[in-house]
Amino acid sequence: MTSPIPDILVEPVVRMALAEDLGRAGDLTSEACVPEAARLSVAWVARRPGVLSGLSCARLSLHALAPEARFEALASDGDAIAPGQVLARAEAPARAVLSAERTGLNLMGRLSGIATLTRAYVDAVTGTGARITDTRKTTPGLRQLEKYAVRCGGGINHRFGLDDAILIKDNHVAACGGVRPALERARAAAGHLVKVEIEVDRLEQLEEALPLGPDVILLDNFSLADLRTAVALAAGRVTLEASGGVDLTTVRPIAETGVQVISVGALTHSAPVLDIGLDAG
């Protein structure tokens, strides 16, 4: 089971989204049409099969507008869900429910879509020992939630930002004048808890990097044959991460080469939204 993301991290995103939707004058439709005293019972229902993530977004969207609302979760993030399955129920002032509806559904659908796609990749490499990880190709402002959704789908997280690990990319190597100076400078600057990874795009760079002791080497757009050669050369001395050209048709052959980690940008930049609806009654 995935540990729930703390509300304190979700609330700012939810409030920002609500403020964007409510704009300068609030929900004109609900204010005009719905009596102030009216109450509404609703259920969040899955329309498609998938993996749930972001249920707290629905709860926090509602509670931001109606703190007294009654909300009952009937599923948990990380659960496999089926069409027609009721995920949660709530009873609250009708205006609050209607004003919060789209914000909660947008976030939950987005995160559940990421979790669902991640689970497909994780299932595709079952038994190989390889792990699926995300990248920094996330929606601005939603990174912490989207990376949480990856965990809900069974994946692991790469670095969250530029400040929590050193990742020397090809352009860093070019700017530094080569693999050796880039790695030597990184090692000299890194704190004892900071990992150092370097990206290489050919076997010659891998052979240059191995004696310099990086924690991880990213094999960018390697052929399957070169991935197998890289695994043999590394001989378990360093974690190898494969990236580039990864989709659901290629991920298992990549995993079967023996790399330990496969990074997939598509988990967060191309996941389709999972269809979840809000039904009254």
C-alpha positions in Angstrom: 0.0 0.0 0.0 1.3 3.5 -0.9 1.7 5.9 2.1 -0.9 8.7 1.6 0.6 12.1 0.6 0.1 14.5 3.6 -2.8 16.9 3.2 -0.4 19.8 3.9 1.3 19.1 0.5 -2.0 18.7 -1.4 -3.9 21.6 0.0 -1.9 24.4 -1.7 -2.5 22.8 -5.1 -6.2 22.3 -4.5 -6.6 25.9 -3.3 -4.8 27.3 -6.2 -7.0 25.3 -8.6 -10.1 26.3 -6.8 -9.1 30.0 -6.9 -8.4 29.7 -10.7 -11.9 28.2 -11.2 -13.8 30.6 -8.9 -12.1 33.6 -10.3 -13.2 37.1 -9.2 -16.8 36.5 -8.5 -17.3 32.9 -7.5 -19.6 30.2 -9.0 -22.2 32.3 -10.7 -24.2 29.3 -11.8 -24.6 27.7 -8.4 -25.2 31.1 -6.7 -28.0 31.9 -9.1 -29.7 28.5 -9.4 -29.2 26.6 -6.2 -30.9 27.7 -2.9 -28.3 28.5 -0.2 -29.8 25.9 2.2 -29.9 23.1 -0.3 -27.8 20.0 0.4 -26.6 17.3 -1.9 -25.5 13.7 -1.5 -23.0 12.6 -4.2 -20.7 9.7 -5.1 -17.4 9.6 -7.0 -17.7 6.7 -9.5 -15.1 5.1 -11.8 -16.1 5.1 -15.4 -13.1 3.1 -16.6 -10.8 0.5 -15.1 -7.5 1.7 -13.7 -5.5 2.5 -10.6 -6.8 5.1 -8.1 -4.7 8.1 -7.1 -5.6 11.5 -5.7 -8.7 10.7 -3.8 -7.7 13.3 -1.2 -8.0 16.0 -3.9 -11.7 15.4 -4.0 -12.0 15.5 -0.2 -9.9 18.6 0.2 -11.6 20.5 -2.7 -14.9 19.9 -0.9 -13.7 20.7 2.6 -12.1 23.9 1.4 -15.6 25.2 0.5 -17.5 23.3 3.2 -15.4 22.3 6.2 -18.4 20.6 7.8 -19.0 18.3 4.8 -19.3 14.6 5.5 -16.9 12.6 3.2 -16.5 8.8 3.2 -13.7 7.2 1.3 -14.6 3.7 -0.1 -11.3 3.0 -1.8 -7.7 3.8 -1.3 -5.0 5.3 -3.5 -3.1 2.5 -5.3 -6.2 0.3 -5.5 -7.2 -1.3 -8.8 -10.7 0.1 -9.6 -13.4 -1.1 -11.9 -16.1 0.7 -14.0 -19.1 1.5 -11.9 -17.1 1.2 -8.6 -18.0 3.9 -6.0 -14.8 5.4 -4.7 -16.2 7.8 -2.2 -19.5 9.4 -1.0 -20.2 12.8 0.5 -23.0 14.9 1.8 -22.6 18.7 2.0 -24.2 22.1 1.0 -25.1 21.7 -2.7 -23.3 24.9 -3.7 -20.0 23.8 -2.2 -20.3 20.4 -3.9 -21.0 21.9 -7.3 -18.3 24.5 -7.0 -15.6 22.0 -5.9 -16.7 19.2 -8.4 -14.4 20.0 -11.4 -11.3 20.8 -9.3 -11.5 17.5 -7.5 -12.2 15.5 -10.6 -9.5 17.2 -12.7 -6.8 16.4 -10.2 -8.1 12.8 -9.3 -8.5 11.9 -13.0 -5.0 13.2 -13.9 -3.3 11.4 -11.0 -5.2 8.2 -11.5 -4.3 8.3 -15.2 -0.6 8.5 -14.2 -1.0 5.7 -11.7 -2.8 3.5 -14.3 -0.1 4.0 -16.9 2.6 3.4 -14.4 1.0 0.1 -13.3 1.0 -1.0 -17.0 4.8 -0.5 -17.2 5.4 -2.1 -13.9 3.4 -5.2 -14.9 5.2 -5.3 -18.2 8.6 -5.9 -16.5 7.4 -8.2 -13.8 10.0 -10.9 -13.1 12.9 -9.1 -14.7 14.2 -7.3 -11.6 14.0 -3.9 -13.3 12.2 -1.0 -11.7 10.2 1.7 -13.4 10.9 5.3 -12.5 9.6 8.7 -13.6 11.5 11.8 -14.7 11.2 15.6 -14.2 8.9 15.8 -17.3 6.0 16.8 -15.1 3.2 19.5 -15.1 4.5 22.7 -13.5 3.1 23.0 -10.1 2.0 19.4 -9.9 5.3 17.5 -9.6 4.9 16.3 -6.0 1.4 15.0 -6.8 2.3 13.4 -10.1 5.3 11.7 -8.6 3.0 10.4 -5.8 0.8 9.0 -8.5 3.7 7.1 -10.0 4.3 5.5 -6.5 0.6 4.6 -6.4 1.1 2.7 -9.7 4.0 0.8 -8.3 6.8 2.9 -9.8 9.6 4.6 -8.0 10.7 8.3 -8.1 13.7 9.8 -9.7 15.0 13.0 -8.3 12.3 15.6 -7.5 14.3 18.6 -8.7 17.7 20.0 -9.5 18.5 20.3 -5.8 18.3 16.7 -4.5 20.9 14.8 -6.7 23.5 15.5 -9.3 22.6 14.3 -12.8 25.3 15.1 -15.4 23.5 15.2 -18.7 25.0 15.3 -22.2 25.1 19.1 -22.3 26.8 19.2 -18.9 29.5 16.9 -20.3 29.9 19.1 -23.4 30.1 22.2 -21.2 32.7 20.6 -18.9 34.9 19.3 -21.7 34.2 15.6 -21.2 33.1 12.8 -18.9 36.2 12.9 -16.6 36.2 16.6 -15.7 32.5 16.6 -15.2 32.5 13.6 -12.8 35.6 14.8 -11.0 34.1 18.2 -10.3 30.8 16.7 -9.3 32.5 14.3 -6.9 34.5 17.2 -5.3 31.3 19.3 -4.8 28.8 16.6 -3.7 28.0 16.2 -0.1 28.2 12.8 1.5 24.5 12.2 1.1 24.2 13.4 -2.5 24.3 10.8 -5.3 26.0 11.4 -8.6 24.6 10.1 -11.9 26.0 10.7 -15.3 24.3 10.2 -18.7 26.3 8.5 -21.5 25.2 7.9 -25.0 27.8 5.4 -26.2 29.9 2.5 -24.8 33.2 4.5 -24.9 31.7 7.0 -22.5 30.5 4.2 -20.2 34.0 2.8 -20.1 35.5 6.2 -19.2 32.9 6.8 -16.5 33.1 3.4 -14.7 36.5 3.8 -13.0 35.5 7.3 -11.7 32.9 5.9 -9.3 29.5 7.4 -10.2 26.6 6.1 -8.2 24.4 5.7 -11.3 25.0 5.7 -15.0 22.2 6.6 -17.4 22.4 4.8 -20.7 20.6 7.1 -23.1 19.1 5.6 -26.3 21.3 2.5 -26.2 20.4 -0.4 -28.5 19.5 -3.6 -26.9 22.8 -5.1 -27.8 24.7 -2.2 -26.3 22.6 -2.4 -23.2 23.6 -6.0 -22.7 27.3 -5.1 -23.3 26.9 -2.2 -20.8 25.6 -4.6 -18.2 28.5 -6.9 -18.7 31.0 -4.1 -18.5 29.5 -2.7 -15.3 29.4 -6.1 -13.7 27.3 -4.9 -10.8 29.7 -2.1 -9.8 27.2 0.7 -10.5 23.4 1.0 -10.9 22.5 1.2 -14.6 19.5 3.2 -15.7 18.1 2.9 -19.3 16.3 5.8 -20.9 15.0 6.8 -24.3 12.8 4.9 -26.8 10.8 3.3 -23.9 7.2 2.4 -24.5 5.0 -0.5 -23.6 6.2 -2.5 -26.5 9.9 -2.0 -25.8 10.1 -1.8 -22.0 10.3 -5.6 -21.4 13.1 -6.3 -23.9 15.0 -3.4 -22.3 14.4 -4.8 -18.8 15.6 -8.2 -19.9 19.1 -6.8 -20.7 19.7 -6.7 -17.0 19.6 -2.9 -16.3 18.3 -2.1 -12.8 16.2 1.0 -13.6 14.2 2.2 -16.6 13.1 5.8 -16.6 9.9 6.7 -18.6 9.0 10.3 -19.2 5.6 9.2 -20.6 4.4 8.3 -17.2 3.8 11.9 -16.4 3.9 13.8 -19.8 1.6 11.4 -21.8 -0.7 9.6 -19.4 -4.4 9.9 -20.4 -6.8 11.1 -17.8 -8.8 8.3 -16.1 -12.5 8.9 -16.4 -14.1 9.4 -13.0 -17.5 11.0 -12.5 -19.5 12.6 -9.7 -23.1 11.4 -9.5 -25.8 12.9 -7.3 -28.1 10.8 -5.3 
